[in-house]
């Protein structure tokens, strides 16, 4: 019986890791921290649209995206409390949703 519980726990852990590798980490962060202002579909609400075809998709480099997230321009709050890993995974998530880079796997850790 104990073994069954242990195996079940391991399976849950592995699934959590797989989600994270697939960018789920960034997606969760986005929903939690950003969607209220930028919209669940990155379509913009209080903040500007940052999805496909937006200024952020066309004109901002990954480095600039990182800068925006950490510093927070204008009335956007800065997220300096997020770890590098969290910011990376947010950038990877944005890029995936923007369709800017098909394979963002290099940005998932
Ligand atoms: C309280 C509302 C709010 C929250 C929360 C917020 N933003 Fe923003 N965001 C804004 C506003 C407003 C701007 C425009 C700021 C300016 O340029 O004056 C902006 C700008 C941006 C831009 C640059 C857009 C461009 O075209 O230059 C990006 C990228 C961005 N936000 C991403 C994020 C991400 C990722 C998060 C979550 C970590 C987030 N924002 C959280 C309000 C918000």
Boltz pocket constraint, residues with backbone or C-beta under 6 A from the ligand:
constraints:
  - pocket:
      binder: B
      contacts: [[A, 29], [A, 30], [A, 33], [A, 34], [A, 35], [A, 36], [A, 37], [A, 38], [A, 46], [A, 47], [A, 48], [A, 49], [A, 50], [A, 54], [A, 55], [A, 56], [A, 65], [A, 68], [A, 69], [A, 73], [A, 74], [A, 75], [A, 76], [A, 77], [A, 79], [A, 90]]
      max_distance: 6.0
